Amino acid sequence: MDVRGDPDHPVTRGFLCTKVNRYLERTYHADRLTTPLRRVGAKGEGRFERASWDEALTDIASRLQGVIRERGPEAILPYSYAGTMGLVQSSSMDRRFFHRLGASLLARTICASAGTEAWRHTYGERVGPTPEEAENAKLVLLWGTNTLTSNPHLWPALRRAREKGARLVAIDPIRTRTAAQCDEWLPIHPGTDAALALGMMHVILRDGLEDRDYLESYSVGWEKLPARVEEWTPERTGEVVGIPADTIERIAREYANTRPTFIRLNYGMQRHAGGGMAVRVVALLPALTGAWREVGGGATLSTSGAFHVNRRALERPDWIPAGTRTINMIRLGDALNLPDAGVGGPPVSALIVYNSNPAAVAPDLSKVREGLSREDLFTVVLEHFQTDTADYADWVLPATTQLEHWDLHTAYGHLYVTLNRPSIEPMGESRPNSEIFRRLAARMGLSDPELRDDDITLIRQALETDHPYLDGITFERLLEHGYLRLEVPRPFAPLARPTALRTPSGKIQIEAPALAELGLDPLPTFTPPTEARERTSGREPAFPLLLLSPPEHQFLNSTFVNIPSLRSGAGETKLLLHPSEAAERGISTGDPVRIWNTRGDFFARAIVTEDVRPGVAVSYGVRWPRLSQQGRTVNDTTSQGVTDMGEGAVFYDNAIEVEAVGAEGSLMPATAAEATLVG
């Protein structure tokens, strides 16, 4: 068997990313879970015995029914995110099950919520140029995105654009793989993206380079913008963002005078206290210049807003009891330990985890581990491997991978709907998430016929919509073709003449009054990272470095961390430091170092490099604690704070200190920890 990209696909064109290239290795991994496991040791020890599905379902159903009797259904908390992004296995039968129970709702905010909210207040739906249009651009700003790692299928389109004369500019505090391949790198201070965009707006409006006709026809509030950006002179902007004033002048004029211009922004820039506003201000640049008019012009955060699948049919939100509480997944540590700290309702007594590994990916991990260690917390984990989270579970249930189940995939970088067909039979006794929740619903005596719908029925229901973008896209056609492009114009220029946007005004909202109702500035502004403010206050900061933790090229997320070939390629946990910061601390390349703040610490191997700015440290994540020195990772230092919009994670709003810890050899465990089975 082999896994290959489809050479005929208009976007992927036959190649796979570093991670998915190893998907067979992951599917057939020796440590793959293939039977239900019941805990026999203390929580966190990871000691289990094999059990049957009948035993597992009977006990889980009984325990959940007991929680409902004693504490009420809101004492049950589902916890999931993007371990699979298919609609069926991520957000269909699971949602129906928990909604029918009346369980607490989960705000799934860990990745994209700040940018999503910012875009919604500005443009409505998240749409923008795809790789098929982007190759027409003459200037590309890769703003807060490491395209070669996190969006590799865009890069060939940008290469084709460059062959036709385009210039590529990376705006990023780190000289990433992508920045090194661009024509120019602008190394701004972390969290100052909005300030740079405001400075560019100042130059554009000062010099009369705006597209007045576009603004008057398609936006609201633009006439208030000149006064707002007046103070953001190139000199002041340069002081804030850390690049020369003449560079800001030049890049602003180049952006305004080039056609088409394309901005690819990503979710990295939103992971600090002012992250939502940062996305909003950067995203408004193409409205100011009218860049949206041309094919390949504009900006893309995500194309997911174009996929109008029938989520109501899939998830049945009408089953949610009125007044059901919502718990933010970012605050899992507090939710499990401090039930009255902004969570409300009964203490969380049962936790059902699927498509996620919170003991590795959630912020403030020491509090998460403390909560997961509670003996009175009943925890069930659906998984492929024994992860750090699974070590704390009462039951671990074996789930299928993408190669073993049906699913339906939308996208956030292109416009194609994809049918996921099973290629092999489920490994051992593993079952799809949807089937596990179907069985659990039946075992708990829930009789709704919608809780018995099979996966193909769910796919059909998702496609039952009258939205014109999905016109003619059916299960049968997907079965024949594998993937289908949405019924949108080719080429796609969604905001060339935006006359009916899904915003309150129906137009591009340079002024968004709804933000004022949330206590936020309705006009573009700059909000610095919370933990960077102490550094600019004139006081000597206790933690003088701002730590960024972008994805490791080989991992991207925690799903692939235990794959031997990918772990080998990634090597040890690394910490990148500027030479000036390293010299001040007596640190050289290769030294083991400890990274710490008041929340926790972790260990890494130092790399001294000018690829990062002074005042900045970089450690790539997200790794599994059980495969890291002393069981700790970068997320032991991150906080449970939230962003200005969408209550998203502030992973990059993280002030730390670094110290050498002596030459003590390799920091990487020799082998992955394995499940301990008894009996």
N, C-alpha and C positions, 0 to 999 in steps of 0.2 A: 504494500500500500504506500501511496505517496500523497502529499498535500502540495498542490501547486496553485498559483494564481491563474485566472482565466485570461489568456492572451487577447481575447476578443473584447474584454470589458473595457469600456471607453475611459475609465479612470484608473483602475489598477493595472491594466495592460500587462498582466501576467506575472507581476512580482508581488511578493509578500514581505511584510516587515520582519525585522529580526526576531520578534517574539513568535509570531504565528508560523514562521518557518520551522519552529521546534514543536509544533502542536502534536505531532505524532509521538514525539518523545514524552510529552506531557501526558497524553492519553494512555500510553502503555507503560507509564512509569511504574517501577517496582513497588513504590509506596502507595499506589492508588487504592483508595478505599472501595471495597466491593461488597461489604456486608454491614448491617447495622452494628454499632458498638455501644455497649452500656458501661458507664463509669464504675470502676471498682476501687479506685484510689481517691486521694484527696483532690479537690479542685486545683487545677494547675499542674498536677503531676503527669497527666496524660496517660493514666493507666486504665485500660478498658478490657472487656471481654466481649467476644462475639455473641450476637443474639439473632433471633429471627425477626422478620418484619412483623409477624403477628405479635410477638412479645413487645416490640418497640411501639407499634401503633396503639396497642391496648394500654400500655403504661402511660404514654404521652397523652392520650385522650383522657385517661382517668385523672392525671395530674392537672391538666388544663381545666377540666370540669371542677376539680377541687378549688383551684384558684378563683374561678368565676363564682363559686358558691361563697367562698370566704372573703374575697376582696373585691369582687366585681370584675367584669370583662376588661375594664381599662387597666387592670393590673398586668395584662398581657401586652407585651411590646414586640412587634415584628421589627427586625433590623436587616435591611438589605440595601444594596446599591447596584453596581454595574459589573459584577462578576460574570454575568451574561447580560448582553444588551438586547437580546431578542425579546419581543413583546410578550410572547407566550410564557417563556421561562422566567421572566423578570417581573411582569406586572399584569397577570390575568387571574388565574385560579387562586394564587396567593392572596391577592387583594379581595376577591370575593369571599374567601374563607375568613379573613380577619374582619372584614366589614360585617359579615353576618354574625360573627361572635360579638361584635361591639368592642373589639380591642382598641387600644390606643393607636392613634395615627402617628406615622413617622414623617417628619419633614426631612426629605432627602436632599440635603444642602451641601454635602461634603465637597462637591466638585464645581458645579456650574451655576449655582443659584444667584450669586451676586451679579454676574454678567447677564444672566437671563433676565433678571428684573430690570437691570439698567437698559437693556435693549428694548424690553417691553414698554418702558416709559418713554422711550425715544422713537422707536420705529414700529412697535407692535410685534409682529412675528419676526423670528430670527431667520432671515434669508440673506443671500448675498451671492457674489460670483463664486462659481465652482471652478475646479481645475480646467474644465473645458472652456471657460471664459477667461480665466486669469492669464492664459498664455498670450492674450492680446494686450496686456498692460505694457506700458513703457517705463513706468516707475513702480516698484513694489516695495512697500514698507512692511517688513516682517517684524511686527511690534509685539514683544513679549511672547514670542513663539519660537521654539526650537524645532523648526519644520522637519529637519532630517530625522529627528527622533520621534516626534509626536504627531506628525502629519506627512509622512514620507511620500504619499501618493500625489501630493501637491508639487513636490520638488521637480519632477520631470516637466510639468507644465511651465514652471518658472524657468527651467533651463531652456525650454523652447522660446520663452519670451526673451530671455537674454540673447539667444542666437539672433533674434530679430531686433536687437538694439536696446532692450530694457536694462535698467540699472536696479540692482537689488541692494537694499539698505536694511541692516538688522539693528533694532533698537532694543537693547537688553543689557542688564548689569553684568552679564556673563558673556565672555567670548565662547559661545557654544560651538558645536560642530557646524551649525547653520551660519552663525556669525562669521566664522572663519572662511566660509565659502562665498560670502557676500562681497559686493564691491566696497561697502563701507560698514563700519560698526560704530554705533553711537552708544557708548557705555554709560548710561544714565544711572543715577542713584536709585536703589530699589524703591518702588512705590511712588516715583515722581512722574509717572507717565502722563497724568492729567496736567501737571505743570508744563511739561514740554508741549502738549497739544494746545494749551492756552497761549503759550508763547508763540507757537506757529500761527494761531488765530490772530494774535496781535499784529504780526507782520502782514498777514494776508489782508486784514481789514484796513490797516494803516496805509497800505500801498494800493488799495482799491482792486485787489485781485479776486474778490469774492464774485460768485455768480449771482448777482442781484435778482435776475429774473427767476432763477430756480428757487431762491429763498422766498421770494414774494409769492410764487405760485404754489409751493409745496410745503412750506414750513410755517410754524407759529412761534413768535417770541424772538425772531432773529434780530429785530430792531433794538433789542436790549443788550445784544451781545457786544457791540463796540465799547460801551461803558464798562461792561464786566471785564473785558480783557485789556483795558487800557493800562492797568498797572503791570501787566505781564510783558514788560519790555524784554528784549533779548538779553539785556544785562542782568535783570532780576531773575529771569528764567534760568539763565546760565548758572547763577549762584545756587539756585535750588536744585537743579538737575545734575549739575556737575560737568557740563560740557561748554565749550566756548560760545560766547554770544554770536560771533560771526558764523559759526556752524549752524546755529538756530536760524539766523537770517537766511543762510544759503538753502538749508533744507526746506524751509517754509516757502521760499520763492520757487524752488524746483518743484515742490509738490503742487503749488498753485498753477504753474505754467506748463505742466506736462499733462498730456492726454494719451491714453487713459492712465489713471493712477489707481492702484489697488493696495488696500491695507488688509493684511491678514493679522488679526489680533487673536489672542488665545486667552485661556483662563488663568494663566500665571499672573497676569497683571491685576487680577481681582482678589488675590489672596492676602489682603491686608485691610485695615479698618476702613479705608476709603476706596476699596476696590470696585464697588459698583459705580461710583462716580468716575473713576478712572476709565472704565470701559465706556461709559456714556460720553465723556468728553472726546476721547480718541475717535469713537464711532461717528461723531458729528462732523469731523473734518471733511469727508466727502460731500456732506450736505452744504457746507460753506462754499466749496469750490464748484459744486455741480458735477463732481466726478461720477455720480450715479448715472448720468445721462448716457455714458458710453458703455459698450459691451466690454466687460473686463474691468470696468471702473467701479469704485465704491469700496465696501469693506465687508469682510466676513468674519463673524464670530462663530456662527453655526448655521447650517442649512436645515436644521431639524424642524423649524417652523413651517416648512413646506409640506410636511408629511401629516396630512389631516386624517389619520386613521381614527377609527371609532373606539377611542379609549373608554368612553362611558359604557359601551357594550362589554368590553373586556373586563373592566374593573368593578362595575356596578357601584359607583359612589352613592347612588340613591339608597343603598342599604346601610349607609353610615348613620348610626343613631345621632339625633340632634344633640349638640353640645359635647360630642366626643373630643377629648383633649388631644393635642398634638405635641409630640416631644421631638425636639431638634436633635438629629443624629450627632451633630457636633458636640452636644452636651451630654453624651452618654455617660461619661464619668460622673457628672453631677446627678444625672437621672437615676443611676444605680446606687449612689451613696447618699444623696441629699434630696430626697423626694419633694421637700418643700421649697427648694431653691429655684423658684421660677417654673417648676414642672407642674405642680398642682395635682390633685387627685390622689389615688392610692399609691403606695410604693410599688415599683415594678417587681412583680413576683415571678413572672415567667418571661423569658427572652427567647425568641425564635430567630435564629440568624441564618440567612441564606444569601448567596451572591455577594458576600462580604467577609472580611476578616478584621473586625474592629480591634482586636488585641494587637494588630499591626498597623492599621491605617487610621484609627481614630486619634484625635489630638489628646494630649495630656494623659499618656498611657499609664502612668502610675495609678491614677484614679480609676481608669478603666479596669486595670488588673484587680484593684481593690474591690471594685464592684462585682466583677465576675467571680471573685473568690467567695462571695457570700454563700453560706451553706443553705440559706433559705431562698435562694434564687434558683428556680428551675430553668435550665438552659438546654435548648435543642439546637444543633448545628447541622445544616445540610451542606455537605462538602465533597470535594474530590480527594482531599488529602487531610492528614492530621495537622492542622494549622495551630498557631498559638491560641486562637479562639477555641478551637476544638478541644484543646487541653483542659478547658474549664467546663466542658459540656457534661450534662448528665446522659444525653444521648447524642450520638453522631450518626447521621443517616447518609448513605452513599448516593450522591447525585450523578447524573450523566453529564458528559461534555457535549460540545457543539456537534461532534461527529456521531452522537448517539440519539439525537432527538429531533423532533420537528420544531421549527420556530420561524418567526417572521421578523426581518430586520429592516428598520429604516436607517437613516444615516445623518451625520452632522457635518459631512464634508462634500457630499455630492447629492444627486437627485434620483438615485435608483433604489427601488424597493427590492429586497432580496428574500427568496425563500430558502430556508435552511432545511435540507432533507437529511434524515439519518443515513450515514454511510455504513455503519456497523451496528451490530446488536449491542445493547448495553453491556458493559463490562461487569461480570459477576452478577450481583443482585442490585446494582445501581439502578435508580429510577429517575425520570425527569422530575424537576421541581413540581410541575403541574400535576403529575400523577401522585406525588407524595401528598400534596394538599388535597387532592381528590379523595385519596384513601383515608386521610386523617378526618376529613369532613364526614365521610361515611361512618367511620368508627365513633365519631362524637354524636351521631344520630341526626345530623343536619340533612334535611330531606329536600331542599330546593333542587329542582332539576338542573338549574344552571351550574350547580356544583358537581355535576356529572358530565358536562360537556368535554368531549375529547379534544386533542390538540388541533386536529384539522378543522373541527367546528369552530374553535377559538380563532384560528387564522381567518376563516371565512367571515366571522363576526367582525374582526378588526377591519376588514376591507369593505364592510357594508356601510357606505357613506355616500352622500350625494355631493360631496365636494368635487369640483371639476378636475382638480389635480389628480384624483384617483379614478377618474372615469375610465372604465374598461379594464382596470387592473383587478383581475380575479385570481382565485386560487388555481383554476385550471390553466390560465395563461402563464402564471408563475411556474406551475409544474412543468410546462412545456419549455419555457425559456430560462428559468432560473432567476432572472432579475429583469425588471422593467423600469424604464425611466418614467417619472411622473409626467402627467399630461400638462407640461408647461412649455412655453415657447422656446425654440432653439434658434439662436442663443438666448440665454436667460438674463434679462436685465430688469429685475423686479421693481426697481425704484427709479426707472428712467422717467416715468410720469406717474408718481404715486398719488393718486386722487382719492383713494378710499382705504387708508391704512387702518389697522386695528388698534388705533389709539383713541383717546377720548375726543380729540379734535378731528380725527381722520387725516391728520397731516403729520409730518415730521415735527417732533416736539423739542425745539431748542429750549423753550420754556415748558416744563412739565408741572402744572399746578398740583397734581396728585402727590408729588414729592413733598410739597410744603405741608400737606396734610399728615405726612409721616415724620415731620420735623426736620426735613432735609431741604437744602437749597434747590429751588426749582430750576435755576440756571446753572450752566456749567461752572464748576469750581474745583478747588484742589483740597483734598483731605489727606494729610500725610499718614504713614503708618503710626499706630499708637506707640509702639515700642521704639520708634525712631525719634520721637519728639524729645525725649530726654537727652538725646545726643545733640540736639540743636538748641537746648535751653540754656547753655552756658555753664551747666553743672558738669562735674566729672561723672560720667555714667558708670554705674556698677557693672553693666554688661555692655561694652562698647561696640560690639560687632553685631550686625544684622545678618542672621543666618537664612539663606535661601536653600530650599530642598526640592529642586526640580526632579523629574523622573530620570532614573538610570536608563541609558540607551537600551540595555539588554532586558530591562524589566518593564518599564513604563508604569506598571502597577503591581500589586502584590501577587497577582495571579501566577506569574512565571518565575517567582523568586527561587523556588526549589528545583528548577530544572538544571541538572549538572552542567550542561554545555553553556547555558546562559550565565550561571553563577561563575563559572570559570572565566568567561569573557569579561564579566563585570569586575572580578577581583574583589579585594577587600573594600570595606567601607572607607571612603576617602573624604578628606576635608581640604578644600582649596582655599589658600590664603595668599593675599598680596605680599610681596617681599617685605614691604615696610612693616606690616602687621606681624609677619613671622619673625623679623629681626628683633622687634620690640619684645617678643616673648621667648627669644632664644630657640626658635623652632626651625628645623631644616627639613627639606624633602625626605620622606621616609620615616620620620619620627612618629612614634605612636603618640596620640594626643587625646586629651579628655575635653569634651565640649559640654558646657554646663550652664544652668541658670537655676532659679529658685524652684522650678518645676521638676527638674531631673537632669540626667546626664547620659552621655553615650560616648563611645570610643571610636577612633578612626585613625587612618594613616595620613599624615600631612603631605600635601603637594603644594609647594611654593611656586606661584605662577602669577604673571601679569594678566592672565585671563579673567581675573576678578579685580574689582576696584578696592582701594583702601576702604576700611570700614565695613567690608562685606566678607562673609565666609560662605562657602557652598559645600553642602554634603548631599550627594544624590541619594534618593530613596525610591520606593518605600521597600525596605527589607523586612524579613521576618525576625522578630526578636529572638526566637529559638535558634536562628542561624547567625546570630550576632554576638559579639563579645559581651559577656555578663548579662545577656538577655535583654539588651536595651538598644534603642534606635533613636533616630532624630526626633520621632514623635514623642519621646519622653520629655522633650524640651518645649514642644509646641503647646499653645494655650487653647482653651475652650471659648475664647472670644469670638465674636461674629462680625461680619461685614456690615457696612452702612445700609446696603440693600440686600434683600433675600436671606439675611441671617446665615451667610455662608462662612466657610472656614477661613481662618487668618493664618495659614501655615507659614507664610513668608513675613509675617509681622512678629518676629521672634528674635529678641535680643539675647545674646549669649557671650560667654567668655571662653577662651581656649587656653589650655596649659599642656606642656609636654609631660608625659608620664613615664619616660625612661624606655630604653630599648628592651622590649620584652617579647620580641619575635612576632609571629603572625597573629593578626587580630581575628582572622577568620577561623571558625570551627572546621576541623578536618572533614567531617561528614555531616550530613543532615541528620537531625534527631528523627527517630522513627517511633511509630506507635508501639506502645507496650501492651501486649495482649496477655491476658491471664486465662488459662483454661482452654 
